[in-house]
Amino acid sequence: MQPEELVKILAADATPVRRLSPPMVRLVIWLGISVAYAALVVWLMGLRPDIASKLADTRFAVELAATFMTAVLAALAAFCAGCPGRPIWERYAPLPALALWILSLGEGCWRSFAAGGTEGLSFRLDFVCLPSIVLVSLVPGALMLMMIRRGAPTAPITTTALAALAAGALGATALRLFHAQDASVMVLVWQFGSVALLAGLGALVGRRLLPWPSPGVASS
């Protein structure tokens, strides 16, 4: 078969598709809706009484900023991962913010240990963190899934893991604004741990949520 004939055959069966918006444009859309929903949840739950003093605390502000930037960069990386031909390094974009988040929590744990020894690292069960993070991440996560399903499933596991990380980190950001739990070890175990769990679950269902289309079925 000559190349010209092959092109004619493919063109005859081609169906119109809507071109994806650039990752940055989709990120702005996702952020606008997701942050508005997260703000609504925070408003309904009520800001923590000491929010003004906590925002003035450098360590809290750095931790909060790192958590939010993890959400932003993970979302951007998820959108990039669904675009064939983009650089692989884009999928690692959230790592610096994630590292800063972990380091800020680790520094807090060290301070607690230095001040109170092993008693400073004691923690208890907290049944608020995971349900609250899931509550805040429901709409961002559903919206993210709708948006990434329009891309090409070239890296389904990575894409869904990044999407879940973005939604979970946004949920953790909102949680810090209404849940007065500041012990670093508690935040590390229950809040960061909840986000890590969601990201892991996202990776596990990646191939189910972003399967390759069946032969003969047009993909948008």
C-alpha positions in Angstrom: 0.0 0.0 0.0 1.3 3.4 -1.0 1.5 6.1 1.8 -1.0 8.2 -0.1 -3.5 5.4 -0.1 -3.0 4.8 3.6 -3.6 8.5 4.3 -6.8 8.5 2.3 -8.1 5.4 4.2 -7.3 7.0 7.6 -8.8 10.3 6.6 -12.0 8.6 5.5 -12.5 7.0 8.9 -11.4 10.0 10.9 -13.9 11.8 13.2 -13.7 15.4 14.4 -12.0 15.8 17.7 -11.8 18.8 20.0 -8.3 19.8 20.7 -7.2 19.9 24.3 -6.5 23.2 25.9 -2.9 23.7 27.1 -2.1 22.2 30.6 -1.7 25.7 32.1 -5.2 26.7 30.9 -6.7 23.5 32.3 -4.8 24.1 35.6 -6.4 27.6 35.9 -9.9 26.2 35.4 -9.3 23.4 37.8 -7.9 25.7 40.4 -10.7 28.2 40.1 -13.4 25.7 40.7 -11.5 23.6 43.3 -10.3 26.5 45.4 -13.8 28.0 45.4 -15.2 24.6 46.6 -12.5 24.2 49.2 -13.2 27.8 50.5 -16.9 26.9 50.8 -16.1 23.9 52.9 -13.7 25.9 55.1 -16.4 28.6 55.5 -19.0 26.0 56.5 -16.7 24.3 58.9 -15.5 27.6 60.3 -12.0 29.0 60.5 -9.9 27.9 63.4 -10.0 30.5 66.2 -6.2 31.1 66.1 -5.9 31.4 62.3 -4.5 35.0 62.4 -1.7 34.1 64.8 -1.0 30.8 62.9 -0.6 32.6 59.6 1.9 34.9 61.2 4.0 31.9 62.3 6.7 31.3 59.7 6.8 27.6 60.1 3.0 27.2 59.7 3.0 29.5 56.7 5.8 27.6 55.0 4.1 24.3 55.6 0.7 25.6 54.3 2.4 27.1 51.2 4.3 23.9 50.5 1.0 21.9 50.9 -0.8 24.1 48.5 2.0 24.2 45.9 2.1 20.5 46.0 -1.5 20.5 45.0 -0.9 23.0 42.2 2.2 21.4 40.7 0.7 17.9 41.0 -2.4 19.1 39.1 -0.2 20.7 36.4 1.9 17.5 36.2 -1.2 15.4 35.8 -2.4 17.5 32.9 1.0 17.4 31.2 1.2 13.6 31.6 -1.9 13.2 29.4 -0.3 15.1 26.5 1.9 12.8 24.3 5.3 14.2 23.4 5.7 16.4 26.5 8.9 16.1 28.5 8.9 13.3 31.2 10.5 15.7 33.8 7.2 17.6 34.0 5.7 14.6 35.9 8.2 15.3 38.7 7.2 18.9 39.0 5.6 18.5 42.5 8.6 16.9 44.1 10.3 20.2 45.3 7.1 21.4 47.0 6.4 17.9 48.3 10.0 17.7 49.7 9.5 21.1 51.4 6.3 19.9 52.9 7.9 16.8 54.3 11.0 18.8 55.6 8.8 21.3 57.3 6.9 18.5 59.1 10.2 16.8 59.9 11.7 20.0 61.4 8.6 20.3 63.5 9.0 16.7 64.8 12.6 17.4 65.6 11.6 20.5 67.6 9.0 18.5 69.5 11.6 15.8 70.2 14.2 18.3 71.4 11.7 20.0 73.7 10.0 16.9 75.2 11.9 13.8 74.2 9.9 10.8 73.1 6.8 12.3 74.8 6.9 15.2 72.3 6.5 12.6 69.5 3.5 10.9 71.0 0.3 10.8 68.9 -3.2 9.6 69.2 -6.0 8.5 66.9 -7.5 11.3 64.9 -10.8 10.5 63.1 -11.1 13.9 61.6 -8.2 14.1 59.1 -9.0 11.5 56.5 -12.7 12.1 56.3 -12.2 15.9 56.1 -9.5 15.6 53.4 -11.7 13.3 51.4 -14.6 15.7 51.8 -12.6 18.6 50.5 -11.0 16.6 47.7 -14.2 15.1 46.3 -15.1 17.9 43.9 -11.5 18.6 42.9 -10.9 14.9 42.4 -14.0 14.4 40.3 -13.3 17.4 38.2 -9.7 16.4 37.7 -10.8 12.9 36.6 -13.2 14.4 34.0 -10.4 16.6 32.7 -7.6 14.1 32.5 -9.8 11.5 30.8 -9.9 13.8 27.8 -6.1 13.4 27.4 -4.2 10.4 26.0 -3.7 7.6 28.6 0.0 7.2 27.9 0.9 7.1 31.6 -2.4 6.1 33.4 -0.8 5.1 36.8 1.3 8.3 37.0 -1.5 10.5 35.9 -4.1 9.2 38.4 -1.5 9.2 41.2 -0.7 12.9 40.5 -4.4 13.7 40.2 -5.1 12.1 43.6 -2.1 13.8 45.1 -3.3 17.2 43.8 -6.9 16.7 45.2 -5.6 15.3 48.5 -3.0 18.1 49.0 -5.7 20.7 48.4 -7.8 18.9 51.0 -5.0 19.0 53.4 -4.4 22.7 52.8 -8.1 23.4 53.6 -7.9 21.2 56.7 -5.1 23.2 58.2 -7.4 26.3 58.1 -10.2 24.8 60.1 -8.8 21.9 62.1 -6.6 23.0 65.0 -4.2 20.1 65.1 -0.6 21.5 65.0 1.5 18.7 66.5 3.9 17.9 63.6 3.9 14.2 64.2 0.1 14.2 64.1 0.1 16.2 60.9 2.8 13.9 59.4 0.9 10.7 60.3 -2.7 11.6 59.8 -2.8 14.5 57.3 0.3 13.8 55.1 -0.4 10.1 55.6 -4.0 10.6 54.3 -2.7 12.4 51.2 -0.1 9.7 50.6 -2.9 7.0 50.9 -5.1 8.8 48.4 -2.2 9.1 45.9 -1.4 5.4 46.3 -5.1 4.5 45.7 -5.1 6.7 42.7 -2.1 4.9 41.3 -3.8 1.5 41.9 -6.9 2.4 39.8 -5.0 4.2 37.1 -5.4 1.6 34.4 -9.1 1.2 35.2 -9.8 4.9 35.1 -7.7 5.7 32.1 -7.9 2.7 29.8 -6.8 2.7 26.2 -9.9 3.0 23.9 -11.0 -0.1 22.1 -10.0 -0.5 18.4 -12.4 1.4 16.2 -13.7 3.6 19.0 -12.9 7.3 18.6 -11.2 9.0 21.5 -11.8 12.6 22.4 
